[in-house]
Amino acid sequence: MMSFDPLWKTMQRRGITTYALIEKHGFSRGTLDKLKHNRNVTLETVEKLCVILDCKVEDIVVYIADPDR
C-alpha cells in the first residue's frame, strides 16, 4: 500500500497548506481527497508536489508492505 502520510509533514515543514495547493497551484479538491485517503494518483501529481515542495518522492509517499501478501 502507498501512504501519503509523509506529504502532510513535508507540507507543514514547508509552510504549504491544502488551500495553497488548490488556489495557487491548481490542484482539485478531488485530488487532495485521494491523497488524504491514500488512493491512487498519477505520477504527474507526485512530480508536481515534488516541484512545489522542493523535495524528493520519499518526502511525499512511502510504501507499506501488506503483511497478508
PDB file as gemmi writes it, atoms N, CA and C in Angstrom:
CRYST1    1.000    1.000    1.000  90.00  90.00  90.00 P 1                      
ATOM      1  N   MET A   1       0.844  -1.175   0.000  1.00  0.00           N  
ATOM      2  CA  MET A   1       0.000   0.000   0.000  1.00  0.00           C  
ATOM      3  C   MET A   1       0.892   1.242   0.000  1.00  0.00           C  
ATOM      4  N   MET A   2       0.475   2.233  -0.728  1.00  0.00           N  
ATOM      5  CA  MET A   2       1.170   3.511  -0.746  1.00  0.00           C  
ATOM      6  C   MET A   2       0.486   4.439   0.259  1.00  0.00           C  
ATOM      7  N   SER A   3       1.288   5.115   1.050  1.00  0.00           N  
ATOM      8  CA  SER A   3       0.761   6.046   2.047  1.00  0.00           C  
ATOM      9  C   SER A   3       1.329   7.438   1.790  1.00  0.00           C  
ATOM     10  N   PHE A   4       0.469   8.425   1.820  1.00  0.00           N  
ATOM     11  CA  PHE A   4       0.880   9.809   1.626  1.00  0.00           C  
ATOM     12  C   PHE A   4       1.086  10.535   2.953  1.00  0.00           C  
ATOM     13  N   ASP A   5       1.259   9.789   4.033  1.00  0.00           N  
ATOM     14  CA  ASP A   5       1.495  10.413   5.335  1.00  0.00           C  
ATOM     15  C   ASP A   5       2.701  11.366   5.326  1.00  0.00           C  
ATOM     16  N   PRO A   6       3.812  11.015   4.647  1.00  0.00           N  
ATOM     17  CA  PRO A   6       4.943  11.949   4.636  1.00  0.00           C  
ATOM     18  C   PRO A   6       4.605  13.299   3.990  1.00  0.00           C  
ATOM     19  N   LEU A   7       3.649  13.307   3.066  1.00  0.00           N  
ATOM     20  CA  LEU A   7       3.267  14.543   2.374  1.00  0.00           C  
ATOM     21  C   LEU A   7       2.831  15.616   3.353  1.00  0.00           C  
ATOM     22  N   TRP A   8       1.986  15.253   4.291  1.00  0.00           N  
ATOM     23  CA  TRP A   8       1.412  16.243   5.209  1.00  0.00           C  
ATOM     24  C   TRP A   8       2.483  16.834   6.125  1.00  0.00           C  
ATOM     25  N   LYS A   9       3.445  16.016   6.509  1.00  0.00           N  
ATOM     26  CA  LYS A   9       4.557  16.510   7.333  1.00  0.00           C  
ATOM     27  C   LYS A   9       5.456  17.442   6.519  1.00  0.00           C  
ATOM     28  N   THR A  10       5.698  17.066   5.264  1.00  0.00           N  
ATOM     29  CA  THR A  10       6.527  17.897   4.390  1.00  0.00           C  
ATOM     30  C   THR A  10       5.836  19.227   4.114  1.00  0.00           C  
ATOM     31  N   MET A  11       4.540  19.192   3.875  1.00  0.00           N  
ATOM     32  CA  MET A  11       3.796  20.430   3.642  1.00  0.00           C  
ATOM     33  C   MET A  11       3.895  21.344   4.862  1.00  0.00           C  
ATOM     34  N   GLN A  12       3.754  20.774   6.033  1.00  0.00           N  
ATOM     35  CA  GLN A  12       3.826  21.572   7.254  1.00  0.00           C  
ATOM     36  C   GLN A  12       5.211  22.208   7.400  1.00  0.00           C  
ATOM     37  N   ARG A  13       6.252  21.431   7.162  1.00  0.00           N  
ATOM     38  CA  ARG A  13       7.623  21.955   7.254  1.00  0.00           C  
ATOM     39  C   ARG A  13       7.872  23.076   6.248  1.00  0.00           C  
ATOM     40  N   ARG A  14       7.267  22.957   5.066  1.00  0.00           N  
ATOM     41  CA  ARG A  14       7.477  23.949   4.005  1.00  0.00           C  
ATOM     42  C   ARG A  14       6.489  25.122   4.082  1.00  0.00           C  
ATOM     43  N   GLY A  15       5.512  25.021   4.971  1.00  0.00           N  
ATOM     44  CA  GLY A  15       4.532  26.104   5.111  1.00  0.00           C  
ATOM     45  C   GLY A  15       3.540  26.183   3.967  1.00  0.00           C  
ATOM     46  N   ILE A  16       3.239  25.044   3.350  1.00  0.00           N  
ATOM     47  CA  ILE A  16       2.275  24.975   2.251  1.00  0.00           C  
ATOM     48  C   ILE A  16       0.992  24.340   2.770  1.00  0.00           C  
ATOM     49  N   THR A  17      -0.124  24.999   2.550  1.00  0.00           N  
ATOM     50  CA  THR A  17      -1.418  24.490   3.007  1.00  0.00           C  
ATOM     51  C   THR A  17      -2.167  23.828   1.850  1.00  0.00           C  
ATOM     52  N   THR A  18      -3.196  23.075   2.195  1.00  0.00           N  
ATOM     53  CA  THR A  18      -4.036  22.494   1.147  1.00  0.00           C  
ATOM     54  C   THR A  18      -4.737  23.609   0.379  1.00  0.00           C  
ATOM     55  N   TYR A  19      -5.066  24.696   1.061  1.00  0.00           N  
ATOM     56  CA  TYR A  19      -5.680  25.849   0.401  1.00  0.00           C  
ATOM     57  C   TYR A  19      -4.748  26.383  -0.684  1.00  0.00           C  
ATOM     58  N   ALA A  20      -3.453  26.492  -0.378  1.00  0.00           N  
ATOM     59  CA  ALA A  20      -2.479  26.975  -1.358  1.00  0.00           C  
ATOM     60  C   ALA A  20      -2.379  26.014  -2.546  1.00  0.00           C  
ATOM     61  N   LEU A  21      -2.427  24.714  -2.283  1.00  0.00           N  
ATOM     62  CA  LEU A  21      -2.376  23.752  -3.385  1.00  0.00           C  
ATOM     63  C   LEU A  21      -3.558  23.940  -4.329  1.00  0.00           C  
ATOM     64  N   ILE A  22      -4.719  24.237  -3.761  1.00  0.00           N  
ATOM     65  CA  ILE A  22      -5.919  24.435  -4.583  1.00  0.00           C  
ATOM     66  C   ILE A  22      -5.880  25.779  -5.300  1.00  0.00           C  
ATOM     67  N   GLU A  23      -5.696  26.850  -4.550  1.00  0.00           N  
ATOM     68  CA  GLU A  23      -5.804  28.199  -5.107  1.00  0.00           C  
ATOM     69  C   GLU A  23      -4.590  28.643  -5.919  1.00  0.00           C  
ATOM     70  N   LYS A  24      -3.408  28.352  -5.448  1.00  0.00           N  
ATOM     71  CA  LYS A  24      -2.196  28.843  -6.108  1.00  0.00           C  
ATOM     72  C   LYS A  24      -1.646  27.875  -7.153  1.00  0.00           C  
ATOM     73  N   HIS A  25      -1.802  26.572  -6.895  1.00  0.00           N  
ATOM     74  CA  HIS A  25      -1.156  25.575  -7.753  1.00  0.00           C  
ATOM     75  C   HIS A  25      -2.134  24.752  -8.591  1.00  0.00           C  
ATOM     76  N   GLY A  26      -3.439  25.017  -8.478  1.00  0.00           N  
ATOM     77  CA  GLY A  26      -4.420  24.401  -9.360  1.00  0.00           C  
ATOM     78  C   GLY A  26      -4.795  22.959  -9.069  1.00  0.00           C  
ATOM     79  N   PHE A  27      -4.523  22.479  -7.860  1.00  0.00           N  
ATOM     80  CA  PHE A  27      -4.945  21.126  -7.507  1.00  0.00           C  
ATOM     81  C   PHE A  27      -6.448  21.111  -7.279  1.00  0.00           C  
ATOM     82  N   SER A  28      -7.083  20.008  -7.632  1.00  0.00           N  
ATOM     83  CA  SER A  28      -8.517  19.894  -7.388  1.00  0.00           C  
ATOM     84  C   SER A  28      -8.763  19.332  -5.984  1.00  0.00           C  
ATOM     85  N   ARG A  29      -9.941  19.597  -5.489  1.00  0.00           N  
ATOM     86  CA  ARG A  29     -10.317  19.035  -4.187  1.00  0.00           C  
ATOM     87  C   ARG A  29     -10.360  17.514  -4.259  1.00  0.00           C  
ATOM     88  N   GLY A  30     -10.725  16.993  -5.431  1.00  0.00           N  
ATOM     89  CA  GLY A  30     -10.761  15.547  -5.636  1.00  0.00           C  
ATOM     90  C   GLY A  30      -9.391  14.911  -5.503  1.00  0.00           C  
ATOM     91  N   THR A  31      -8.385  15.566  -6.055  1.00  0.00           N  
ATOM     92  CA  THR A  31      -7.014  15.049  -5.946  1.00  0.00           C  
ATOM     93  C   THR A  31      -6.561  15.065  -4.491  1.00  0.00           C  
ATOM     94  N   LEU A  32      -6.852  16.146  -3.792  1.00  0.00           N  
ATOM     95  CA  LEU A  32      -6.476  16.214  -2.377  1.00  0.00           C  
ATOM     96  C   LEU A  32      -7.208  15.160  -1.562  1.00  0.00           C  
ATOM     97  N   ASP A  33      -8.450  14.878  -1.913  1.00  0.00           N  
ATOM     98  CA  ASP A  33      -9.204  13.828  -1.229  1.00  0.00           C  
ATOM     99  C   ASP A  33      -8.541  12.472  -1.462  1.00  0.00           C  
ATOM    100  N   LYS A  34      -8.091  12.225  -2.694  1.00  0.00           N  
ATOM    101  CA  LYS A  34      -7.390  10.972  -2.992  1.00  0.00           C  
ATOM    102  C   LYS A  34      -6.127  10.854  -2.158  1.00  0.00           C  
ATOM    103  N   LEU A  35      -5.377  11.940  -2.048  1.00  0.00           N  
ATOM    104  CA  LEU A  35      -4.149  11.928  -1.259  1.00  0.00           C  
ATOM    105  C   LEU A  35      -4.450  11.672   0.216  1.00  0.00           C  
ATOM    106  N   LYS A  36      -5.492  12.315   0.730  1.00  0.00           N  
ATOM    107  CA  LYS A  36      -5.842  12.157   2.145  1.00  0.00           C  
ATOM    108  C   LYS A  36      -6.255  10.731   2.478  1.00  0.00           C  
ATOM    109  N   HIS A  37      -6.830  10.041   1.499  1.00  0.00           N  
ATOM    110  CA  HIS A  37      -7.323   8.682   1.734  1.00  0.00           C  
ATOM    111  C   HIS A  37      -6.420   7.613   1.108  1.00  0.00           C  
ATOM    112  N   ASN A  38      -5.196   7.995   0.763  1.00  0.00           N  
ATOM    113  CA  ASN A  38      -4.202   7.067   0.204  1.00  0.00           C  
ATOM    114  C   ASN A  38      -4.706   6.314  -1.023  1.00  0.00           C  
ATOM    115  N   ARG A  39      -5.447   7.018  -1.861  1.00  0.00           N  
ATOM    116  CA  ARG A  39      -5.908   6.422  -3.115  1.00  0.00           C  
ATOM    117  C   ARG A  39      -4.915   6.732  -4.219  1.00  0.00           C  
ATOM    118  N   ASN A  40      -5.087   6.093  -5.359  1.00  0.00           N  
ATOM    119  CA  ASN A  40      -4.168   6.268  -6.485  1.00  0.00           C  
ATOM    120  C   ASN A  40      -4.217   7.681  -7.049  1.00  0.00           C  
ATOM    121  N   VAL A  41      -3.037   8.231  -7.317  1.00  0.00           N  
ATOM    122  CA  VAL A  41      -2.884   9.480  -8.051  1.00  0.00           C  
ATOM    123  C   VAL A  41      -1.824   9.243  -9.127  1.00  0.00           C  
ATOM    124  N   THR A  42      -1.771  10.132 -10.090  1.00  0.00           N  
ATOM    125  CA  THR A  42      -0.808   9.961 -11.176  1.00  0.00           C  
ATOM    126  C   THR A  42       0.597  10.356 -10.723  1.00  0.00           C  
ATOM    127  N   LEU A  43       1.577   9.852 -11.455  1.00  0.00           N  
ATOM    128  CA  LEU A  43       2.952  10.270 -11.196  1.00  0.00           C  
ATOM    129  C   LEU A  43       3.134  11.749 -11.510  1.00  0.00           C  
ATOM    130  N   GLU A  44       2.326  12.269 -12.410  1.00  0.00           N  
ATOM    131  CA  GLU A  44       2.364  13.709 -12.707  1.00  0.00           C  
ATOM    132  C   GLU A  44       2.012  14.507 -11.450  1.00  0.00           C  
ATOM    133  N   THR A  45       1.033  14.037 -10.688  1.00  0.00           N  
ATOM    134  CA  THR A  45       0.649  14.694  -9.443  1.00  0.00           C  
ATOM    135  C   THR A  45       1.802  14.648  -8.440  1.00  0.00           C  
ATOM    136  N   VAL A  46       2.430  13.491  -8.310  1.00  0.00           N  
ATOM    137  CA  VAL A  46       3.565  13.346  -7.398  1.00  0.00           C  
ATOM    138  C   VAL A  46       4.698  14.272  -7.833  1.00  0.00           C  
ATOM    139  N   GLU A  47       4.954  14.339  -9.132  1.00  0.00           N  
ATOM    140  CA  GLU A  47       6.003  15.218  -9.643  1.00  0.00           C  
ATOM    141  C   GLU A  47       5.705  16.689  -9.325  1.00  0.00           C  
ATOM    142  N   LYS A  48       4.465  17.109  -9.537  1.00  0.00           N  
ATOM    143  CA  LYS A  48       4.083  18.495  -9.226  1.00  0.00           C  
ATOM    144  C   LYS A  48       4.321  18.802  -7.756  1.00  0.00           C  
ATOM    145  N   LEU A  49       3.955  17.865  -6.893  1.00  0.00           N  
ATOM    146  CA  LEU A  49       4.154  18.070  -5.458  1.00  0.00           C  
ATOM    147  C   LEU A  49       5.646  18.186  -5.132  1.00  0.00           C  
ATOM    148  N   CYS A  50       6.472  17.365  -5.778  1.00  0.00           N  
ATOM    149  CA  CYS A  50       7.920  17.439  -5.558  1.00  0.00           C  
ATOM    150  C   CYS A  50       8.462  18.809  -5.959  1.00  0.00           C  
ATOM    151  N   VAL A  51       7.984  19.335  -7.063  1.00  0.00           N  
ATOM    152  CA  VAL A  51       8.438  20.644  -7.531  1.00  0.00           C  
ATOM    153  C   VAL A  51       7.976  21.738  -6.566  1.00  0.00           C  
ATOM    154  N   ILE A  52       6.700  21.724  -6.217  1.00  0.00           N  
ATOM    155  CA  ILE A  52       6.135  22.744  -5.325  1.00  0.00           C  
ATOM    156  C   ILE A  52       6.830  22.724  -3.967  1.00  0.00           C  
ATOM    157  N   LEU A  53       7.045  21.534  -3.440  1.00  0.00           N  
ATOM    158  CA  LEU A  53       7.604  21.397  -2.095  1.00  0.00           C  
ATOM    159  C   LEU A  53       9.134  21.324  -2.099  1.00  0.00           C  
ATOM    160  N   ASP A  54       9.727  21.301  -3.292  1.00  0.00           N  
ATOM    161  CA  ASP A  54      11.175  21.199  -3.432  1.00  0.00           C  
ATOM    162  C   ASP A  54      11.713  20.040  -2.589  1.00  0.00           C  
ATOM    163  N   CYS A  55      11.210  18.849  -2.909  1.00  0.00           N  
ATOM    164  CA  CYS A  55      11.555  17.679  -2.110  1.00  0.00           C  
ATOM    165  C   CYS A  55      11.671  16.445  -2.999  1.00  0.00           C  
ATOM    166  N   LYS A  56      12.025  15.329  -2.390  1.00  0.00           N  
ATOM    167  CA  LYS A  56      12.133  14.048  -3.077  1.00  0.00           C  
ATOM    168  C   LYS A  56      10.819  13.274  -2.941  1.00  0.00           C  
ATOM    169  N   VAL A  57      10.661  12.266  -3.786  1.00  0.00           N  
ATOM    170  CA  VAL A  57       9.446  11.440  -3.766  1.00  0.00           C  
ATOM    171  C   VAL A  57       9.209  10.853  -2.378  1.00  0.00           C  
ATOM    172  N   GLU A  58      10.271  10.398  -1.716  1.00  0.00           N  
ATOM    173  CA  GLU A  58      10.109   9.771  -0.402  1.00  0.00           C  
ATOM    174  C   GLU A  58       9.657  10.758   0.675  1.00  0.00           C  
ATOM    175  N   ASP A  59       9.683  12.063   0.362  1.00  0.00           N  
ATOM    176  CA  ASP A  59       9.137  13.068   1.275  1.00  0.00           C  
ATOM    177  C   ASP A  59       7.634  13.226   1.094  1.00  0.00           C  
ATOM    178  N   ILE A  60       7.087  12.519   0.100  1.00  0.00           N  
ATOM    179  CA  ILE A  60       5.663  12.617  -0.218  1.00  0.00           C  
ATOM    180  C   ILE A  60       4.934  11.300  -0.005  1.00  0.00           C  
ATOM    181  N   VAL A  61       5.552  10.209  -0.405  1.00  0.00           N  
ATOM    182  CA  VAL A  61       4.871   8.915  -0.371  1.00  0.00           C  
ATOM    183  C   VAL A  61       5.816   7.832   0.144  1.00  0.00           C  
ATOM    184  N   VAL A  62       5.234   6.855   0.822  1.00  0.00           N  
ATOM    185  CA  VAL A  62       6.004   5.726   1.336  1.00  0.00           C  
ATOM    186  C   VAL A  62       5.224   4.440   1.042  1.00  0.00           C  
ATOM    187  N   TYR A  63       5.977   3.390   0.746  1.00  0.00           N  
ATOM    188  CA  TYR A  63       5.370   2.074   0.516  1.00  0.00           C  
ATOM    189  C   TYR A  63       5.304   1.326   1.842  1.00  0.00           C  
ATOM    190  N   ILE A  64       4.121   0.802   2.131  1.00  0.00           N  
ATOM    191  CA  ILE A  64       3.932  -0.013   3.344  1.00  0.00           C  
ATOM    192  C   ILE A  64       3.527  -1.406   2.876  1.00  0.00           C  
ATOM    193  N   ALA A  65       4.365  -2.390   3.177  1.00  0.00           N  
ATOM    194  CA  ALA A  65       4.103  -3.756   2.738  1.00  0.00           C  
ATOM    195  C   ALA A  65       2.846  -4.315   3.401  1.00  0.00           C  
ATOM    196  N   ASP A  66       2.074  -5.062   2.626  1.00  0.00           N  
ATOM    197  CA  ASP A  66       0.885  -5.731   3.136  1.00  0.00           C  
ATOM    198  C   ASP A  66       1.318  -7.063   3.735  1.00  0.00           C  
ATOM    199  N   PRO A  67       1.139  -7.262   5.045  1.00  0.00           N  
ATOM    200  CA  PRO A  67       1.609  -8.497   5.687  1.00  0.00           C  
ATOM    201  C   PRO A  67       0.890  -9.756   5.187  1.00  0.00           C  
ATOM    202  N   ASP A  68      -0.257  -9.588   4.520  1.00  0.00           N  
ATOM    203  CA  ASP A  68      -1.023 -10.726   4.029  1.00  0.00           C  
ATOM    204  C   ASP A  68      -0.562 -11.195   2.653  1.00  0.00           C  
ATOM    205  N   ARG A  69       0.391 -10.502   2.063  1.00  0.00           N  
ATOM    206  CA  ARG A  69       0.852 -10.870   0.708  1.00  0.00           C  
ATOM    207  C   ARG A  69       2.094 -11.681   0.768  1.00  0.00           C  
TER     208      ARG A  69                                                      
END                                                                             
